[in-house]
Amino acid sequence: MSISFKAVLFLMLVSLISLQMYVNKAGGGGRLSHYIVKHEAEMSHVRLIKRFFQAQNKHKAPSYFSVFFAKRYAIDNIVTASQTSKTSSGIVQRIASLQHRYPLYRSKVKMIIADGNDVMVRYALLTRAGRSIMQAISVFSMRNGKIRRVVEMNKSL
């Protein structure tokens, strides 16, 4: 029996969420804003990802976001079964489109887990009024301090 790459990624994401729920219960529960990190290198990856989401909340110009991504990167979307290989200008277009469609949107990071060069983030995008635009889990793969690949599973609401 062969399991597809997408099925393995989906199972991995579900497992990470289950782990987070266990950590919450073991640690007294409450908020989901935990960071699970083992090494300093992982912490530097987490800091970069946090800056990426903070820049969205500060409504930085779309051109600013290219600093986070490698010159060539890939985005795999599990939900739509699409794979896109882009240059750093692709993220600029994506952020510009999001800012145009939802002025003053904000991101709310609910959980970050780092493992080696991979950082898994569970987050939501919200309108200015607090209405949810999208719930998502993304795994950012890092290389040389830049985002090289993003595997995302999202649900637009």
Buried (B, 14 or more C-beta within 10 A) or exposed (E): EEEEEBEEBBEBBEEBBEBBEEBBEEEEEEEBEBBBBEEEEBEEBBEBBBEBBEBBBEBBEBEBBBBBBBEEBBBBBBEEEEEEEBEBEBBBEBBBEBBEEBEEBBBBBBBBBBBEBBBBBBBBBBEEEEEEBBBBBBBBBBEEEBBBBBBBBBEEE
